[in-house]
Amino acid sequence: MRADLRCDDALLFVGDQQIAVEVDLGLFLPDTGVWGGVLNRIPPSMVDQVRSAHEAHVRLSSGQKRRIRPLAAPIDGTSVPFMGEGTAPFHAC
């Protein structure tokens, strides 16, 4: 991932749960537009549910909402990496 991560407050939607999180966003492959990041400040009781979710969405403070695919790889007790779907919800530098 590129070093120019964007940090934003967001809402994470998993099933019928809505969770306030912080999200670090970036481009994995800038030439292709593949993007993703890390969801931070997930309540510890929700981390396993987020990691195993087949469908999740994030809504950024700008109001943009995107479907994401959480990855099972652990980072720490309250963070989960993810791949984004569709166009990146930010402009590439």
Secondary structure, 3 states (H helix, E strand, C coil): CCCCCEEEEEEEEECCEEEEEEEEEEEEECCCCEEEEEEECCCHHHHHHHHCCCCEEEEECCCCEEEEEECCCCCECCEEEEEECCCCCCCCC
